[in-house]
């Protein structure tokens, strides 16, 4: 569904399509990547990473309205994220955001 929807949106709008998505399963990433390749949709896998303490701090101090419900989910997925890091580092362009603030990330 992700590949089909993204392909249709990209073909309709043209340009570049950004899909922010948490993918912790290497098999699922392989499925997405293969699907994009089959549709001739170029992809660039980028991982915004930070150290575990910074990640926990950011989740706990996130004041966005949706964080009240998303925060617990994000906290529960820290361990699966750590487990996925080995394949994520191999398949993605890793951008370490540990020492970046939201303002510096927007630039």
N, C-alpha and C positions, 0 to 999 in steps of 0.2 A: 504494500500500500504506500509506503514512503517513497519508493522509487517511482511508482506510477504517478503519484500526486506531484512530486517534485518535477518530474519530466514534463507533465502537462503545464504546470505553472511556468517553468522555464521557457517552454516553447511558446506560450502565450505572451509572456512579458519580455522575453529576451534578456540580454545582459548577464548578470551574475546572480545566482541564487545562493543565499546563505542559509544553511540548515543547522541551527544550534541543537544538538541532540547528545544526550548521554548514552554512550554505547559501551557497555562493560563486558559484552560477550564477543569474543573473537569470531565465532561462527556467524553471528548476526552481522558484524562489520563486513565479513567476507561476502555475505549475501547481498548487503547493500552495495558494496563496491562492485561486485560482479553485475548487479542489476544496472548500475549507472553505466558501466562499460558496455553492456548489451544495448543500451539506449543511446550510446555515443554522447553521454553526458560526462564531461570532465569533472573529476572531484579532487579536492585538496583537503586532506585530513589534518586538522590542526587540533592539538591538545593544549588547553590552557591549564597549566599545572602549578601547584604551590606545595610547600611542605605541609605535613599533616597537622602541625599545630596551627599554622596560618589558616588552613582549610577549616578546621574546627572553629576557630575564632570567627572567621567570616560567616560561617553558617549560623552560629549562635548570636551574632550581632547584626544580622541582616534585618533591616526594618521595613523592607518592602511588604505591602499588605499580603501578598500571596505566600510569604515566608512562614506565616503562622501555621499553614498546613504543609508546605513543602519542606520546612526545616527538619521535622522529625524524619521524613523520608531521606533527606540528604544525609543526616547524621547516621542513619542505618546503613547507608551505602558507602561509607568510608572504607570499610574492610574489603568489600568487593572491588572497589576502585584500586586499592593497594594491590590486590591480587591480579588485577588486569593490567597494571602498569608495565609489566615486562613486554606484553605484546603491543600495548599502546605505544610504547617508546619505539618499537620497531616499525610500526605502520604509520605513525603520525609525525608531523612536524611539531615538536614540543616547544612551547613558549612558557618559560618559568615566570610566573606572576607573583612569586613570593614577596618580592620587595616593591611591587607596584601597588599604587592606590587606585581606586576607581577613576579618579580624575586623570591619572597618568595612563590608564588603560585606554581611555577614549581618544587619545592623541594619535 
